Amino acid sequence: LACCKFANRMTSVLIWCLQRCHPPLLTWAVQPQTVDGGWEAWSEWSTCSRTCGAGASISSPLFSPRNGGKYCLGERRRYRICNQELCSLDQPSFRYVQCSRFNTVPYKGRFYKWMHINNRINPCELHCRPVNEYFSEKMMDAVIDGTRCYEDSWSRDMCINGICKSIGCDYEIDSSAMEDRCGVCHGNGSTCETQACFLQLGKVQCPYQILTYQLSKILIFKTRTMK
């Protein structure tokens, strides 16, 4: 079928002239315009990945490229830390919960009760081991967003999109903020003074205030009233 194509530069309209038609049939088609992605508006924050212990929430741009448009440079998702309240001590770790989801999935024809193991080489992968067994398996290439990189350490660093991210005491991603000697985030150490106390028979013999820091480290301070 022979045809000719004419592009009108002013209106971006294409005209196809079908020569076999008598009289010639003109077919008009508007060329779809490319639409680039944009950062003007973002979606609502998603539900937090955890109910306690600090998880992650995601927001995505509302304007995606169409008709061959370009993506904006930069990350296509925003992340923020949410639900920083401590979990109860009897609650299993977040990695343990993720491993236990495979308890109902057959592995090589058998069912196992899985527990998590730490992998410091690739901390954002999910590695699990069956209870009372001596082998382990990588269950997921990436743990759920908001999973701590190192469960058994003081670090707050957590996995975001499969990458271990630094989390400061202000719970901001890629933050290096730390507590001062008084346990105050962004503090300058001027809100307390250290006093000597003694441990006797497992009990702290000290009249001063005891501050529990990250569940297991005990800091003992005599607080000073600031005027």
N, C-alpha and C positions, 0 to 999 in steps of 0.2 A: 504494500500500500504506500503509494507515494504521498508525501505530505511536506508542507513547509512550515517552519516555526518562526514566529516573529515575536520579539521581546520588546515591549514598550518600556523605555527607560523611566518614564515618569510614573507609571502606575504599577509597574512590576506585573503586568498581565501578559499571559502567553496566549497566542491565538494559533490554533491549528486549522489549517485549511485542507479539508478532505476533497481532493480533486475529482474523485469518482462520483461525487454527488452533483446533481443537476437540478436546481442551481446549487452552487457550492454551499456546503453546510459549515457554518462557523461554530466552533466549540470554544467557549471561553472558560478558562480555569485560572483562579487566583493562586499564584505561587505562595505556598505557606512561608511565612517569615520565621527566621530563626530567632529563638528566644534563649538568651543566656541565663544561667542560674544567677541567683543573687542572695545577698545576706540581709536584705531589708527586713525580713520577718522570719521568725523561728517558731517551731511548734511548741506546745506546752511541754513542760518537763515530764518525763515518763515516771511511772511508779518506781520507787527506790528498789534496788535489787536486794536490799536487806531490810528487815524490820528493826534491827538494832546492830550495834557494833560497827557502824559506818559502812554504807554501801554507796552505789553510784546511780545517778539518774542521767538521762540522755535527752537532748533536744536537737532537732534537725531543721535545716532551712526549709521553708515552705515552698520556695520557688526553685524548681528543678529545671534544668535545660530541656528545651523541646525543639523538635524539627532541626536537629543537628547543632543546637546551640552549645556553648562552652560552659564547663563547670568553672566556678570561681576558684581561685587558688587558695589553698589553706585546708584546714580540717573540715570535713563535711558533717561533723557531729560536735556538739558541745557536751562536756561532762561536768558534773558537780557532785560533791560529796553530800550525802544525806543520812539522816537517822544515826547520828553519832552517839546516841545514848548507849551505855554499856549493856551488854546482854547479861542475863542471869548466869551465875557460875555453873549451874547444872545444865546449861544449854550446850549441845555439841557444837564443835567448830563448823564454820561455813564449808570448809573443804570436806569434812567428814559427811556433812549433809549431801554434798554433791556426789561423793563416792557411793553413799548408801542408795542413791537412786538407781544404781546398777544392780542392786540385790535381786530385782525381779527380771533381769535380763540374762538369759543363758550365756555362759562363757565356755566355749568348747564343749557344749553339751551338758554343762553342769551349772548349778546355781551356787553362788558364793555370797557371803556377807562381807562387804568391802569396807575397808578403812583407808584413810588417806595416809600418804607418806610424803615427806618433804623432799623436794628436788631443788637444790640450790643452783644447779646449772641452768635449768629452765623453770624458774619459779612460777611462771604463769601457765604452765601445762598442768593438767590434772592427772596425777599418778596415784594409783590405788593398789592396795594389797589385800588379798583375802585374809580374814581372821584365821589364825593357826596355820597359815601357809607361808612359804618362803620365797614366793615369786611376786612380782609386781607387774603392772600393765599401765600404759598410758591410755587413759579413757577419753580424754578430750585434748585437742590441740590448745585450747584456751579455756581457762576457768571463767566462771561468771564474773562480769564486771563488779568490782567492789570487794573481791576476794583479797585478803592480805597476801603479799608476796611471801612472807616468812611468818607462819603461824606462831612459831615458838620463839619469838624474839621481841625486843622492845619496839621494833620498827613499825611505823604506821603505813609504810609504803604498800600500795595496793595495785592490783592488776586492772588496767583499763584497756580494753580492746586488745587483749593479749600481750600488753607491754607493762612491765613493772614501773610504776610512776612514783616519784618522791612525793610524800604527803607530809606537810608540816603540822605543827601543833595547832595551827589555825584552820586545819582541814581544807587547805587549798591545794590543788593539784600542781605539781612542780614547784612546791614551796619548800624552803629550807628553814622555816621558822622553828625555833626550839624554845622550850621552857627555860626560865632562869633557875637559879638555885632554890627559889621559893616555890617552884612549880607553876609560875605564871607565864603564860604564852606572851611573847614580845615584852616581857618584863626586864627590869634592869637589876634585879636582886636587892632592891631597897625596901621591900615590904616585909622582910622577916630577918631574924638573926638566929644563927644555929647555936644550940645548947647541947652539952654532952648529956647522954642518958645511958642507962645500962639495961642489959637483958639478963634477967634472973629466972631460971626455971621456965624459960619460954615466954615470960611475961615482960612487958616493957615497964620498967620502974622510972616513970617520968611524969611530972605534973603538967607537961606542956602539951600543946595540940599535936595530934598525930594525923598526918595527911597521907592517905593511900594514893599511890601514883601508879597508874597502869596496872592495877589489880594485885601486883605482887611486890613491888618495891615500896618500902615504908620509909618515908621521910619524916623526921621529927623536928618541929620548929617551935620556937617561942615567938608568937606573932607580935609585931610592934604596931601600935595604933598610929596611923598617919594623919597628921593634922593638915 
